[in-house]
Amino acid sequence: GSGTHADAYEVFVTTAHDGGGVRGNARTGTGGGATTTAEVHHHRSGGRELLSATYDSDTGLVTYDGHDYITMDECPANTAYGSCSAGTCQNTLLSMPDGYELAVYSQDVVDNVVANYPWGTHVVVFSDGSAYGGSEYAAGQLFAENKLLTSGSTYAVSVCSLKVLMRSIVSAAPTMSPAPTSGKLER
């Protein structure tokens, strides 16, 4: 029986030591050390999930995760269905403006960008042809696939009322390379 007791005692000592270590860290963290770092790290790790899209009433753009989003007819994102001078459907081929590309599908963009604005239409189309409802029509729901028409560098939709969603092209980490940025500003 004494061997069993000794084993139990050794486990107890190890557990008490680990527990003491945890209490020690908690005490250290009270002053701002480890606890503060953990809180900041937790905030950062959750940051991607907590990103929120912002709307600019001057440009009509929705900014989210480093990109500006707007439909190819450049109707402001918060325009109600039928209230855009360009109409409710991009069924004629339009050229991609400089500095923009087709919006790439992600559920994140559907949830935070597409579903929260009416876009002057019912549904917007991504680069993969998937079409999702804006805020005034089955918000955030998949409407259909294969709805993008392409001819060279011009784009349209295959049915109404849909529009092609585009986003600004982001240069690779501009804040990480100040020299080229300042060079551009001097020109």
Summary of the structure (lengths in Angstrom):
residues: 187
radius of gyration: 26.2
end to end distance: 85.7
largest distance: 89.1
contacts: 523
relative contact order: 0.13
helix: 35%
strand: 22%
